[in-house]
């Protein structure tokens, strides 16, 4: 159900989850950039590639993926967050963003990617 070539930036520091994300997204016909395991790797991928949508784990090695989210927000690029904490609620500038909790419901994730990437 992909739309032409849609590059999805994946930032996830847990190796097995990152591999699963990549397999599921690529299996749906999208191109995965990454997965990046650090904010720096994610920023480098943004510098080097066109990104149509991003999936960002909120907690990256004790920090957050918010610097990447801020950059995507400024560029008007769609993105969503993943979180292992089902009680976490975004506040401030990201309060309206989608947050999927782990374990990931890939049906919802892929629908969100389709809705964001194909418009």
Residue frames as qw, qx, qy, qz and C-alpha x, y, z in Angstrom:
[[0.000, 0.883, 0.470, 0.000, 0.00, 0.00, 0.00],
 [0.416, -0.464, 0.061, 0.780, 2.96, 2.33, -0.37],
 [0.384, 0.890, 0.196, -0.147, 2.76, 5.45, -2.49],
 [0.545, 0.760, -0.290, 0.202, 5.59, 5.54, -5.02],
 [0.660, 0.097, -0.500, 0.552, 8.82, 5.84, -3.04],
 [0.409, -0.829, -0.030, -0.381, 8.27, 7.04, 0.48],
 [0.498, 0.312, -0.610, 0.531, 11.30, 7.34, 2.77],
 [0.657, -0.689, -0.197, -0.233, 10.53, 6.58, 6.40],
 [0.192, 0.566, -0.609, 0.522, 13.14, 7.65, 8.96],
 [0.824, -0.441, -0.347, -0.082, 13.24, 5.18, 11.86],
 [0.097, 0.586, -0.568, 0.570, 14.99, 6.18, 15.09],
 [0.880, -0.394, -0.069, -0.256, 15.00, 3.32, 17.61],
 [0.022, 0.702, -0.682, 0.207, 17.85, 2.34, 19.93],
 [0.704, -0.191, 0.648, -0.219, 16.61, -1.14, 20.88],
 [0.013, -0.370, 0.793, 0.484, 18.18, -3.41, 18.25],
 [0.172, 0.233, 0.952, 0.098, 15.47, -6.07, 17.98],
 [0.259, 0.728, 0.479, -0.416, 12.65, -3.52, 17.90],
 [0.117, 0.680, -0.335, -0.641, 14.56, -1.55, 15.25],
 [0.059, -0.159, 0.895, 0.412, 14.93, -4.66, 13.08],
 [0.207, 0.473, 0.849, -0.116, 11.26, -5.51, 13.49],
 [0.210, 0.768, 0.177, -0.579, 10.22, -1.96, 12.59],
 [0.065, 0.523, -0.590, -0.612, 12.42, -2.06, 9.51],
 [0.117, 0.066, 0.961, 0.244, 11.04, -5.44, 8.39],
 [0.218, 0.612, 0.708, -0.278, 7.41, -4.41, 8.90],
 [0.186, 0.777, 0.007, -0.602, 7.76, -1.03, 7.17],
 [0.054, 0.434, -0.713, -0.548, 9.77, -2.40, 4.24],
 [0.205, 0.203, 0.956, 0.063, 7.33, -5.32, 3.99],
 [0.279, 0.731, 0.511, -0.356, 4.58, -2.75, 3.40],
 [0.593, 0.606, 0.342, 0.406, 6.57, -1.31, 0.50],
 [0.061, -0.995, 0.064, -0.042, 8.25, 1.72, 2.06],
 [0.660, 0.417, -0.374, 0.501, 11.95, 2.54, 2.15],
 [0.635, -0.739, -0.158, 0.158, 13.45, 2.71, 5.65],
 [0.326, 0.724, -0.357, 0.492, 16.18, 5.21, 6.41],
 [0.359, -0.557, 0.604, -0.443, 18.12, 3.76, 9.31],
 [0.469, -0.824, -0.308, -0.083, 17.21, 2.52, 11.74],
 [0.223, 0.636, -0.387, 0.629, 19.23, 5.12, 13.60],
 [0.676, -0.378, -0.580, 0.252, 20.19, 4.24, 17.17],
 [0.363, -0.406, -0.269, 0.794, 21.15, 7.77, 18.26],
 [0.192, 0.880, 0.255, -0.351, 19.91, 11.30, 17.75],
 [0.115, -0.663, 0.475, 0.567, 23.14, 12.07, 15.91],
 [0.285, 0.033, 0.873, 0.395, 22.61, 9.20, 13.46],
 [0.262, 0.696, 0.663, -0.088, 19.03, 10.36, 12.90],
 [0.061, 0.875, -0.023, -0.479, 20.17, 13.91, 12.20],
 [0.205, -0.427, 0.688, 0.549, 22.81, 12.64, 9.75],
 [0.308, 0.335, 0.858, 0.238, 20.16, 10.66, 7.88],
 [0.188, 0.855, 0.404, -0.266, 18.00, 13.79, 7.70],
 [0.081, -0.755, 0.324, 0.564, 20.96, 15.72, 6.29],
 [0.182, -0.314, 0.804, 0.472, 21.67, 13.12, 3.61],
 [0.057, 0.269, 0.915, 0.296, 18.22, 11.97, 2.46],
 [0.410, -0.264, -0.185, -0.853, 14.75, 13.21, 1.65],
 [0.006, 0.154, 0.904, -0.398, 12.40, 12.10, 4.45],
 [0.333, -0.349, -0.512, -0.711, 8.66, 11.81, 3.92],
 [0.723, -0.563, -0.132, -0.378, 7.70, 10.59, 7.41],
 [0.250, 0.445, -0.747, 0.425, 9.47, 9.57, 10.62],
 [0.814, -0.455, -0.334, -0.138, 8.92, 7.07, 13.43],
 [0.186, 0.609, -0.509, 0.579, 10.79, 8.21, 16.53],
 [0.661, -0.390, -0.586, 0.260, 11.34, 6.31, 19.75],
 [0.222, -0.932, -0.051, -0.283, 10.96, 8.94, 22.45],
 [0.592, -0.723, 0.351, 0.068, 13.67, 7.61, 24.76],
 [0.792, 0.527, -0.238, 0.197, 16.98, 7.28, 22.91],
 [0.704, 0.128, -0.423, 0.556, 19.84, 6.15, 25.13],
 [0.402, -0.478, -0.466, 0.627, 18.72, 8.16, 28.14],
 [0.017, 0.243, -0.082, -0.966, 17.85, 11.24, 26.10],
 [0.540, 0.549, 0.513, -0.379, 14.89, 12.06, 23.84],
 [0.480, 0.288, 0.589, 0.583, 14.32, 12.19, 20.11],
 [0.084, 0.869, 0.372, -0.314, 12.86, 15.70, 20.49],
 [0.136, -0.607, 0.351, 0.699, 15.73, 17.43, 18.62],
 [0.155, 0.074, 0.825, 0.539, 14.83, 15.36, 15.54],
 [0.078, 0.675, 0.732, -0.039, 11.12, 16.01, 16.09],
 [0.045, -0.796, -0.113, 0.593, 11.76, 19.76, 16.33],
 [0.116, -0.374, 0.583, 0.712, 13.63, 19.72, 13.05],
 [0.101, 0.316, 0.878, 0.344, 10.88, 17.69, 11.34],
 [0.019, 0.763, 0.559, -0.324, 8.25, 20.04, 12.79],
 [0.058, -0.685, 0.144, 0.712, 10.07, 23.09, 11.39],
 [0.032, -0.209, 0.738, 0.640, 10.25, 21.42, 7.96],
 [0.660, 0.150, 0.016, -0.736, 6.56, 20.49, 8.04],
 [0.446, 0.199, -0.855, -0.173, 7.35, 16.75, 7.86],
 [0.807, -0.379, -0.102, -0.442, 4.97, 14.25, 9.49],
 [0.321, 0.313, -0.832, 0.325, 6.24, 12.09, 12.33],
 [0.775, -0.488, -0.195, -0.352, 5.03, 9.96, 15.19],
 [0.130, -0.602, 0.696, -0.368, 6.50, 8.75, 18.45],
 [0.793, -0.137, -0.593, -0.033, 6.97, 5.31, 19.99],
 [0.236, -0.608, 0.499, -0.571, 7.14, 4.86, 23.74],
 [0.480, -0.032, -0.864, 0.150, 7.67, 1.98, 26.13],
 [0.013, -0.185, -0.619, 0.763, 5.78, 3.98, 28.77],
 [0.058, -0.514, -0.750, -0.413, 2.03, 3.77, 28.25],
 [0.229, -0.797, -0.468, 0.306, 1.36, 6.52, 30.79],
 [0.339, -0.270, 0.156, 0.888, 3.55, 9.11, 29.07],
 [0.307, 0.828, 0.470, -0.005, 1.66, 12.03, 27.59],
 [0.472, 0.250, 0.150, 0.832, 3.22, 14.62, 25.33],
 [0.100, -0.852, -0.346, 0.380, 2.91, 18.23, 26.35],
 [0.150, -0.650, 0.246, 0.703, 3.82, 21.50, 24.74],
 [0.322, 0.534, -0.425, -0.656, 4.63, 21.67, 21.05],
 [0.244, 0.152, -0.916, -0.281, 4.21, 17.91, 20.49],
 [0.411, 0.054, 0.671, -0.615, 0.97, 17.46, 22.45],
 [0.734, 0.372, 0.077, -0.562, -1.05, 16.63, 19.33],
 [0.342, 0.491, -0.765, -0.240, 1.34, 14.02, 17.97],
 [0.929, -0.073, -0.259, -0.253, 0.57, 10.34, 17.72],
 [0.155, -0.549, 0.785, -0.243, 2.27, 8.13, 20.32],
 [0.883, -0.016, -0.408, -0.232, 2.17, 4.35, 19.91],
 [0.528, -0.614, 0.545, -0.217, 3.15, 2.28, 22.90],
 [0.394, 0.360, -0.842, -0.076, 5.27, -0.84, 22.76],
 [0.476, 0.024, 0.748, 0.462, 4.59, -3.59, 21.90],
 [0.176, 0.322, -0.281, -0.887, 3.78, -1.91, 18.61],
 [0.617, 0.474, 0.590, -0.217, 0.48, -2.51, 16.85],
 [0.312, -0.183, 0.565, 0.742, 1.82, -2.61, 13.30],
 [0.189, 0.626, 0.700, 0.287, -1.62, -2.30, 11.77],
 [0.112, -0.938, -0.247, 0.216, -1.98, 1.13, 13.40],
 [0.396, -0.579, 0.339, 0.627, 1.62, 2.10, 12.64],
 [0.343, 0.088, 0.687, 0.634, 1.35, 1.24, 8.94],
 [0.113, 0.786, 0.587, 0.156, -2.02, 2.99, 8.63],
 [0.221, -0.888, -0.055, 0.399, -0.51, 6.13, 10.16],
 [0.388, -0.345, 0.523, 0.676, 2.45, 5.93, 7.75],
 [0.283, 0.424, 0.727, 0.460, 0.08, 5.50, 4.80],
 [0.018, -0.895, -0.442, 0.048, -2.09, 8.42, 5.91],
 [0.285, -0.828, 0.120, 0.467, 0.94, 10.67, 6.43],
 [0.407, -0.334, 0.601, 0.602, 3.06, 9.63, 3.48],
 [0.313, 0.340, 0.773, 0.434, 0.48, 9.29, 0.73],
 [0.098, 0.880, 0.453, -0.105, -1.02, 12.76, 0.94]]
